[in-house]
Amino acid sequence: MSTQTIGFAVSDADRADLDELVEYFGGGNRSAYLRATIKIMKSVKLAEELREVQAYGEQKLAEQGASLADVTAITRRVLKGRE
């Protein structure tokens, strides 16, 4: 695996928190901490994107006079039409 050193600026006020998190999540290794943080933040990003898609779907359902409670019946109706 190829690696590259990247610099980050951290305020004095955040330094103690960073050091604590690096120790806890990275065993004192900043690179290990960053790798762990990337995985966590990707999960957070995915969850936010899924919430946005869900809100979009709920909006589209509402525009058609339907709700989440109607999704099962709509799905069954569509699947029966394709069988």
Biopython code that builds the backbone (N, CA, C, O; Angstrom):
import numpy as np
from Bio.PDB.StructureBuilder import StructureBuilder

atoms = [
    (1, "MET", "N", (0.839, -1.169, 0.000)),
    (1, "MET", "CA", (0.000, 0.000, 0.000)),
    (1, "MET", "C", (0.891, 1.241, 0.000)),
    (1, "MET", "O", (1.800, 1.370, 0.819)),
    (2, "SER", "N", (0.619, 2.126, -0.910)),
    (2, "SER", "CA", (1.354, 3.378, -0.996)),
    (2, "SER", "C", (0.801, 4.363, 0.032)),
    (2, "SER", "O", (-0.410, 4.425, 0.245)),
    (3, "THR", "N", (1.670, 5.119, 0.658)),
    (3, "THR", "CA", (1.228, 6.118, 1.642)),
    (3, "THR", "C", (1.818, 7.470, 1.315)),
    (3, "THR", "O", (2.827, 7.580, 0.618)),
    (4, "GLN", "N", (1.167, 8.496, 1.831)),
    (4, "GLN", "CA", (1.627, 9.861, 1.630)),
    (4, "GLN", "C", (1.357, 10.641, 2.904)),
    (4, "GLN", "O", (0.284, 10.516, 3.495)),
    (5, "THR", "N", (2.304, 11.430, 3.321)),
    (5, "THR", "CA", (2.130, 12.268, 4.493)),
    (5, "THR", "C", (1.362, 13.522, 4.098)),
    (5, "THR", "O", (1.688, 14.185, 3.114)),
    (6, "ILE", "N", (0.330, 13.834, 4.889)),
    (6, "ILE", "CA", (-0.504, 15.009, 4.635)),
    (6, "ILE", "C", (-0.544, 15.826, 5.923)),
    (6, "ILE", "O", (-0.730, 15.272, 7.007)),
    (7, "GLY", "N", (-0.374, 17.119, 5.808)),
    (7, "GLY", "CA", (-0.403, 17.978, 6.989)),
    (7, "GLY", "C", (-1.797, 18.502, 7.281)),
    (7, "GLY", "O", (-2.569, 18.786, 6.364)),
    (8, "PHE", "N", (-2.113, 18.627, 8.552)),
    (8, "PHE", "CA", (-3.376, 19.206, 9.001)),
    (8, "PHE", "C", (-3.071, 20.253, 10.053)),
    (8, "PHE", "O", (-2.137, 20.113, 10.842)),
    (9, "ALA", "N", (-3.870, 21.298, 10.052)),
    (9, "ALA", "CA", (-3.753, 22.305, 11.104)),
    (9, "ALA", "C", (-4.805, 22.023, 12.154)),
    (9, "ALA", "O", (-5.968, 21.782, 11.827)),
    (10, "VAL", "N", (-4.404, 22.050, 13.410)),
    (10, "VAL", "CA", (-5.312, 21.806, 14.533)),
    (10, "VAL", "C", (-5.143, 22.952, 15.518)),
    (10, "VAL", "O", (-4.029, 23.299, 15.909)),
    (11, "SER", "N", (-6.277, 23.533, 15.912)),
    (11, "SER", "CA", (-6.191, 24.648, 16.855)),
    (11, "SER", "C", (-5.706, 24.148, 18.209)),
    (11, "SER", "O", (-5.866, 22.977, 18.553)),
    (12, "ASP", "N", (-5.115, 25.056, 18.963)),
    (12, "ASP", "CA", (-4.654, 24.715, 20.312)),
    (12, "ASP", "C", (-5.813, 24.196, 21.164)),
    (12, "ASP", "O", (-5.637, 23.305, 21.995)),
    (13, "ALA", "N", (-6.995, 24.765, 20.944)),
    (13, "ALA", "CA", (-8.165, 24.362, 21.719)),
    (13, "ALA", "C", (-8.587, 22.920, 21.422)),
    (13, "ALA", "O", (-9.154, 22.252, 22.286)),
    (14, "ASP", "N", (-8.316, 22.444, 20.219)),
    (14, "ASP", "CA", (-8.705, 21.086, 19.820)),
    (14, "ASP", "C", (-7.614, 20.048, 20.069)),
    (14, "ASP", "O", (-7.875, 18.847, 19.989)),
    (15, "ARG", "N", (-6.433, 20.483, 20.359)),
    (15, "ARG", "CA", (-5.287, 19.575, 20.460)),
    (15, "ARG", "C", (-5.467, 18.501, 21.528)),
    (15, "ARG", "O", (-5.159, 17.334, 21.284)),
    (16, "ALA", "N", (-5.956, 18.874, 22.698)),
    (16, "ALA", "CA", (-6.139, 17.898, 23.774)),
    (16, "ALA", "C", (-7.174, 16.844, 23.372)),
    (16, "ALA", "O", (-6.994, 15.657, 23.643)),
    (17, "ASP", "N", (-8.256, 17.283, 22.726)),
    (17, "ASP", "CA", (-9.264, 16.327, 22.258)),
    (17, "ASP", "C", (-8.684, 15.398, 21.203)),
    (17, "ASP", "O", (-8.922, 14.190, 21.228)),
    (18, "LEU", "N", (-7.925, 15.965, 20.283)),
    (18, "LEU", "CA", (-7.293, 15.144, 19.255)),
    (18, "LEU", "C", (-6.374, 14.105, 19.883)),
    (18, "LEU", "O", (-6.441, 12.926, 19.535)),
    (19, "ASP", "N", (-5.529, 14.526, 20.792)),
    (19, "ASP", "CA", (-4.605, 13.590, 21.427)),
    (19, "ASP", "C", (-5.351, 12.470, 22.145)),
    (19, "ASP", "O", (-4.948, 11.309, 22.086)),
    (20, "GLU", "N", (-6.436, 12.825, 22.820)),
    (20, "GLU", "CA", (-7.240, 11.819, 23.524)),
    (20, "GLU", "C", (-7.835, 10.807, 22.541)),
    (20, "GLU", "O", (-7.797, 9.600, 22.781)),
    (21, "LEU", "N", (-8.388, 11.315, 21.429)),
    (21, "LEU", "CA", (-8.998, 10.438, 20.434)),
    (21, "LEU", "C", (-7.960, 9.575, 19.729)),
    (21, "LEU", "O", (-8.209, 8.402, 19.451)),
    (22, "VAL", "N", (-6.807, 10.148, 19.441)),
    (22, "VAL", "CA", (-5.729, 9.384, 18.816)),
    (22, "VAL", "C", (-5.302, 8.236, 19.729)),
    (22, "VAL", "O", (-5.069, 7.118, 19.269)),
    (23, "GLU", "N", (-5.205, 8.520, 21.002)),
    (23, "GLU", "CA", (-4.821, 7.471, 21.950)),
    (23, "GLU", "C", (-5.883, 6.373, 22.009)),
    (23, "GLU", "O", (-5.563, 5.184, 21.989)),
    (24, "TYR", "N", (-7.126, 6.780, 22.081)),
    (24, "TYR", "CA", (-8.213, 5.822, 22.238)),
    (24, "TYR", "C", (-8.447, 4.993, 20.979)),
    (24, "TYR", "O", (-8.502, 3.765, 21.042)),
    (25, "PHE", "N", (-8.587, 5.671, 19.824)),
    (25, "PHE", "CA", (-8.944, 4.972, 18.589)),
    (25, "PHE", "C", (-7.737, 4.476, 17.801)),
    (25, "PHE", "O", (-7.847, 3.516, 17.038)),
    (26, "GLY", "N", (-6.604, 5.115, 17.976)),
    (26, "GLY", "CA", (-5.438, 4.755, 17.183)),
    (26, "GLY", "C", (-4.295, 4.201, 17.992)),
    (26, "GLY", "O", (-3.211, 3.985, 17.451)),
    (27, "GLY", "N", (-4.503, 3.961, 19.278)),
    (27, "GLY", "CA", (-3.421, 3.446, 20.114)),
    (27, "GLY", "C", (-2.214, 4.367, 20.130)),
    (27, "GLY", "O", (-1.079, 3.908, 20.254)),
    (28, "GLY", "N", (-2.456, 5.662, 20.004)),
    (28, "GLY", "CA", (-1.378, 6.650, 19.988)),
    (28, "GLY", "C", (-0.830, 6.929, 18.601)),
    (28, "GLY", "O", (0.030, 7.796, 18.442)),
    (29, "ASN", "N", (-1.305, 6.222, 17.609)),
    (29, "ASN", "CA", (-0.827, 6.371, 16.231)),
    (29, "ASN", "C", (-1.825, 7.228, 15.455)),
    (29, "ASN", "O", (-2.965, 6.817, 15.240)),
    (30, "ARG", "N", (-1.396, 8.416, 15.038)),
    (30, "ARG", "CA", (-2.304, 9.328, 14.325)),
    (30, "ARG", "C", (-2.784, 8.754, 13.005)),
    (30, "ARG", "O", (-3.933, 8.970, 12.619)),
    (31, "SER", "N", (-1.928, 8.030, 12.312)),
    (31, "SER", "CA", (-2.340, 7.431, 11.037)),
    (31, "SER", "C", (-3.424, 6.386, 11.263)),
    (31, "SER", "O", (-4.390, 6.327, 10.503)),
    (32, "ALA", "N", (-3.279, 5.560, 12.301)),
    (32, "ALA", "CA", (-4.301, 4.558, 12.619)),
    (32, "ALA", "C", (-5.602, 5.248, 13.008)),
    (32, "ALA", "O", (-6.685, 4.808, 12.622)),
    (33, "TYR", "N", (-5.490, 6.333, 13.776)),
    (33, "TYR", "CA", (-6.676, 7.099, 14.155)),
    (33, "TYR", "C", (-7.381, 7.647, 12.919)),
    (33, "TYR", "O", (-8.605, 7.560, 12.815)),
    (34, "LEU", "N", (-6.630, 8.203, 11.993)),
    (34, "LEU", "CA", (-7.230, 8.768, 10.786)),
    (34, "LEU", "C", (-7.925, 7.685, 9.965)),
    (34, "LEU", "O", (-9.022, 7.905, 9.452)),
    (35, "ARG", "N", (-7.297, 6.522, 9.839)),
    (35, "ARG", "CA", (-7.925, 5.427, 9.099)),
    (35, "ARG", "C", (-9.248, 5.032, 9.760)),
    (35, "ARG", "O", (-10.243, 4.810, 9.069)),
    (36, "ALA", "N", (-9.264, 4.945, 11.087)),
    (36, "ALA", "CA", (-10.496, 4.605, 11.798)),
    (36, "ALA", "C", (-11.547, 5.697, 11.605)),
    (36, "ALA", "O", (-12.726, 5.398, 11.415)),
    (37, "THR", "N", (-11.128, 6.944, 11.653)),
    (37, "THR", "CA", (-12.039, 8.064, 11.491)),
    (37, "THR", "C", (-12.641, 8.088, 10.091)),
    (37, "THR", "O", (-13.823, 8.391, 9.931)),
    (38, "ILE", "N", (-11.849, 7.775, 9.087)),
    (38, "ILE", "CA", (-12.360, 7.740, 7.708)),
    (38, "ILE", "C", (-13.499, 6.737, 7.600)),
    (38, "ILE", "O", (-14.532, 7.039, 7.003)),
    (39, "LYS", "N", (-13.328, 5.557, 8.166)),
    (39, "LYS", "CA", (-14.385, 4.537, 8.111)),
    (39, "LYS", "C", (-15.653, 5.037, 8.798)),
    (39, "LYS", "O", (-16.757, 4.869, 8.278)),
    (40, "ILE", "N", (-15.489, 5.647, 9.957)),
    (40, "ILE", "CA", (-16.648, 6.142, 10.700)),
    (40, "ILE", "C", (-17.353, 7.254, 9.933)),
    (40, "ILE", "O", (-18.579, 7.253, 9.818)),
    (41, "MET", "N", (-16.585, 8.194, 9.412)),
    (41, "MET", "CA", (-17.188, 9.326, 8.712)),
    (41, "MET", "C", (-17.835, 8.902, 7.399)),
    (41, "MET", "O", (-18.818, 9.513, 6.979)),
    (42, "LYS", "N", (-17.310, 7.875, 6.745)),
    (42, "LYS", "CA", (-17.971, 7.353, 5.543)),
    (42, "LYS", "C", (-19.330, 6.771, 5.915)),
    (42, "LYS", "O", (-20.291, 6.915, 5.158)),
    (43, "SER", "N", (-19.421, 6.116, 7.067)),
    (43, "SER", "CA", (-20.701, 5.581, 7.540)),
    (43, "SER", "C", (-21.681, 6.709, 7.832)),
    (43, "SER", "O", (-22.862, 6.613, 7.497)),
    (44, "VAL", "N", (-21.197, 7.767, 8.449)),
    (44, "VAL", "CA", (-22.044, 8.927, 8.739)),
    (44, "VAL", "C", (-22.544, 9.542, 7.430)),
    (44, "VAL", "O", (-23.719, 9.890, 7.312)),
    (45, "LYS", "N", (-21.661, 9.673, 6.461)),
    (45, "LYS", "CA", (-22.028, 10.238, 5.154)),
    (45, "LYS", "C", (-23.106, 9.384, 4.487)),
    (45, "LYS", "O", (-24.086, 9.920, 3.969)),
    (46, "LEU", "N", (-22.934, 8.071, 4.495)),
    (46, "LEU", "CA", (-23.906, 7.171, 3.892)),
    (46, "LEU", "C", (-25.258, 7.296, 4.591)),
    (46, "LEU", "O", (-26.296, 7.333, 3.929)),
    (47, "ALA", "N", (-25.254, 7.360, 5.913)),
    (47, "ALA", "CA", (-26.505, 7.499, 6.659)),
    (47, "ALA", "C", (-27.216, 8.805, 6.290)),
    (47, "ALA", "O", (-28.437, 8.822, 6.132)),
    (48, "GLU", "N", (-26.465, 9.886, 6.154)),
    (48, "GLU", "CA", (-27.065, 11.166, 5.764)),
    (48, "GLU", "C", (-27.637, 11.090, 4.357)),
    (48, "GLU", "O", (-28.727, 11.602, 4.103)),
    (49, "GLU", "N", (-26.919, 10.463, 3.450)),
    (49, "GLU", "CA", (-27.413, 10.320, 2.076)),
    (49, "GLU", "C", (-28.677, 9.471, 2.036)),
    (49, "GLU", "O", (-29.605, 9.779, 1.288)),
    (50, "LEU", "N", (-28.723, 8.411, 2.828)),
    (50, "LEU", "CA", (-29.920, 7.568, 2.870)),
    (50, "LEU", "C", (-31.113, 8.324, 3.445)),
    (50, "LEU", "O", (-32.240, 8.150, 2.981)),
    (51, "ARG", "N", (-30.868, 9.167, 4.458)),
    (51, "ARG", "CA", (-31.954, 9.990, 5.003)),
    (51, "ARG", "C", (-32.498, 10.945, 3.935)),
    (51, "ARG", "O", (-33.707, 11.162, 3.847)),
    (52, "GLU", "N", (-31.607, 11.507, 3.132)),
    (52, "GLU", "CA", (-32.038, 12.407, 2.060)),
    (52, "GLU", "C", (-32.869, 11.667, 1.027)),
    (52, "GLU", "O", (-33.882, 12.184, 0.557)),
    (53, "VAL", "N", (-32.446, 10.453, 0.668)),
    (53, "VAL", "CA", (-33.192, 9.658, -0.308)),
    (53, "VAL", "C", (-34.558, 9.283, 0.265)),
    (53, "VAL", "O", (-35.566, 9.321, -0.440)),
    (54, "GLN", "N", (-34.584, 8.921, 1.545)),
    (54, "GLN", "CA", (-35.848, 8.574, 2.184)),
    (54, "GLN", "C", (-36.792, 9.783, 2.185)),
    (54, "GLN", "O", (-37.977, 9.639, 1.885)),
    (55, "ALA", "N", (-36.286, 10.947, 2.513)),
    (55, "ALA", "CA", (-37.112, 12.158, 2.517)),
    (55, "ALA", "C", (-37.638, 12.447, 1.114)),
    (55, "ALA", "O", (-38.793, 12.841, 0.949)),
    (56, "TYR", "N", (-36.796, 12.253, 0.109)),
    (56, "TYR", "CA", (-37.222, 12.451, -1.279)),
    (56, "TYR", "C", (-38.349, 11.483, -1.624)),
    (56, "TYR", "O", (-39.354, 11.874, -2.218)),
    (57, "GLY", "N", (-38.173, 10.209, -1.245)),
    (57, "GLY", "CA", (-39.203, 9.211, -1.515)),
    (57, "GLY", "C", (-40.507, 9.531, -0.812)),
    (57, "GLY", "O", (-41.583, 9.393, -1.394)),
    (58, "GLU", "N", (-40.414, 9.960, 0.448)),
    (58, "GLU", "CA", (-41.621, 10.334, 1.184)),
    (58, "GLU", "C", (-42.316, 11.520, 0.537)),
    (58, "GLU", "O", (-43.545, 11.574, 0.488)),
    (59, "GLN", "N", (-41.529, 12.475, 0.039)),
    (59, "GLN", "CA", (-42.108, 13.631, -0.644)),
    (59, "GLN", "C", (-42.839, 13.192, -1.904)),
    (59, "GLN", "O", (-43.955, 13.641, -2.167)),
    (60, "LYS", "N", (-42.210, 12.311, -2.686)),
    (60, "LYS", "CA", (-42.840, 11.836, -3.916)),
    (60, "LYS", "C", (-44.115, 11.041, -3.618)),
    (60, "LYS", "O", (-45.105, 11.157, -4.340)),
    (61, "LEU", "N", (-44.086, 10.235, -2.551)),
    (61, "LEU", "CA", (-45.288, 9.511, -2.147)),
    (61, "LEU", "C", (-46.400, 10.485, -1.788)),
    (61, "LEU", "O", (-47.543, 10.318, -2.213)),
    (62, "ALA", "N", (-46.058, 11.504, -1.001)),
    (62, "ALA", "CA", (-47.052, 12.489, -0.573)),
    (62, "ALA", "C", (-47.655, 13.217, -1.771)),
    (62, "ALA", "O", (-48.850, 13.509, -1.783)),
    (63, "GLU", "N", (-46.839, 13.508, -2.769)),
    (63, "GLU", "CA", (-47.329, 14.173, -3.978)),
    (63, "GLU", "C", (-48.362, 13.312, -4.706)),
    (63, "GLU", "O", (-49.220, 13.823, -5.426)),
    (64, "GLN", "N", (-48.263, 12.000, -4.505)),
    (64, "GLN", "CA", (-49.203, 11.077, -5.146)),
    (64, "GLN", "C", (-50.346, 10.686, -4.201)),
    (64, "GLN", "O", (-51.170, 9.832, -4.528)),
    (65, "GLY", "N", (-50.380, 11.315, -3.037)),
    (65, "GLY", "CA", (-51.430, 11.025, -2.070)),
    (65, "GLY", "C", (-51.206, 9.725, -1.320)),
    (65, "GLY", "O", (-52.162, 9.141, -0.811)),
    (66, "ALA", "N", (-49.973, 9.259, -1.240)),
    (66, "ALA", "CA", (-49.655, 8.014, -0.546)),
    (66, "ALA", "C", (-48.713, 8.309, 0.621)),
    (66, "ALA", "O", (-48.203, 9.420, 0.763)),
    (67, "SER", "N", (-48.495, 7.286, 1.451)),
    (67, "SER", "CA", (-47.577, 7.423, 2.590)),
    (67, "SER", "C", (-46.705, 6.183, 2.666)),
    (67, "SER", "O", (-46.864, 5.251, 1.878)),
    (68, "LEU", "N", (-45.775, 6.177, 3.630)),
    (68, "LEU", "CA", (-44.914, 5.010, 3.813)),
    (68, "LEU", "C", (-45.726, 3.756, 4.112)),
    (68, "LEU", "O", (-45.326, 2.654, 3.738)),
    (69, "ALA", "N", (-46.854, 3.915, 4.777)),
    (69, "ALA", "CA", (-47.702, 2.773, 5.093)),
    (69, "ALA", "C", (-48.252, 2.112, 3.828)),
    (69, "ALA", "O", (-48.613, 0.936, 3.856)),
    (70, "ASP", "N", (-48.318, 2.850, 2.727)),
    (70, "ASP", "CA", (-48.845, 2.313, 1.473)),
    (70, "ASP", "C", (-47.792, 1.596, 0.624)),
    (70, "ASP", "O", (-48.143, 0.964, -0.372)),
    (71, "VAL", "N", (-46.541, 1.677, 0.986)),
    (71, "VAL", "CA", (-45.459, 1.149, 0.158)),
    (71, "VAL", "C", (-45.583, -0.356, -0.056)),
    (71, "VAL", "O", (-45.364, -0.841, -1.166)),
    (72, "THR", "N", (-45.929, -1.091, 0.979)),
    (72, "THR", "CA", (-46.055, -2.549, 0.833)),
    (72, "THR", "C", (-47.124, -2.900, -0.194)),
    (72, "THR", "O", (-46.897, -3.743, -1.061)),
    (73, "ALA", "N", (-48.264, -2.272, -0.104)),
    (73, "ALA", "CA", (-49.343, -2.557, -1.053)),
    (73, "ALA", "C", (-48.958, -2.143, -2.471)),
    (73, "ALA", "O", (-49.249, -2.860, -3.428)),
    (74, "ILE", "N", (-48.313, -1.004, -2.608)),
    (74, "ILE", "CA", (-47.868, -0.547, -3.931)),
    (74, "ILE", "C", (-46.868, -1.535, -4.518)),
    (74, "ILE", "O", (-46.951, -1.888, -5.694)),
    (75, "THR", "N", (-45.919, -1.980, -3.691)),
    (75, "THR", "CA", (-44.902, -2.930, -4.156)),
    (75, "THR", "C", (-45.551, -4.229, -4.608)),
    (75, "THR", "O", (-45.205, -4.756, -5.666)),
    (76, "ARG", "N", (-46.487, -4.753, -3.823)),
    (76, "ARG", "CA", (-47.177, -5.997, -4.205)),
    (76, "ARG", "C", (-47.927, -5.832, -5.518)),
    (76, "ARG", "O", (-47.903, -6.718, -6.373)),
    (77, "ARG", "N", (-48.589, -4.699, -5.673)),
    (77, "ARG", "CA", (-49.338, -4.429, -6.892)),
    (77, "ARG", "C", (-48.414, -4.404, -8.116)),
    (77, "ARG", "O", (-48.730, -4.974, -9.160)),
    (78, "VAL", "N", (-47.276, -3.736, -7.968)),
    (78, "VAL", "CA", (-46.312, -3.645, -9.068)),
    (78, "VAL", "C", (-45.728, -5.023, -9.387)),
    (78, "VAL", "O", (-45.609, -5.391, -10.556)),
    (79, "LEU", "N", (-45.366, -5.782, -8.356)),
    (79, "LEU", "CA", (-44.786, -7.106, -8.586)),
    (79, "LEU", "C", (-45.786, -8.061, -9.231)),
    (79, "LEU", "O", (-45.396, -8.869, -10.074)),
    (80, "LYS", "N", (-47.052, -7.993, -8.863)),
    (80, "LYS", "CA", (-48.071, -8.849, -9.470)),
    (80, "LYS", "C", (-48.239, -8.532, -10.946)),
    (80, "LYS", "O", (-48.507, -9.423, -11.752)),
    (81, "GLY", "N", (-48.082, -7.269, -11.300)),
    (81, "GLY", "CA", (-48.206, -6.871, -12.694)),
    (81, "GLY", "C", (-47.040, -7.358, -13.556)),
    (81, "GLY", "O", (-47.168, -7.404, -14.780)),
    (82, "ARG", "N", (-45.915, -7.720, -12.952)),
    (82, "ARG", "CA", (-44.736, -8.153, -13.703)),
    (82, "ARG", "C", (-44.594, -9.665, -13.743)),
    (82, "ARG", "O", (-43.797, -10.187, -14.522)),
    (83, "GLU", "N", (-45.349, -10.374, -12.921)),
    (83, "GLU", "CA", (-45.203, -11.831, -12.874)),
    (83, "GLU", "C", (-45.848, -12.482, -14.052)),
    (83, "GLU", "O", (-45.819, -13.707, -14.173)),
]
sb = StructureBuilder()
sb.init_structure("model")
sb.init_model(0)
sb.init_chain("A")
sb.init_seg("    ")
for serial, (resi, resn, name, xyz) in enumerate(atoms, 1):
    if name == "N":
        sb.init_residue(resn, " ", resi, " ")
    sb.init_atom(name, np.array(xyz, "f"), 0.0, 1.0, " ", f" {name:<3s}", serial, name[0])
structure = sb.get_structure()
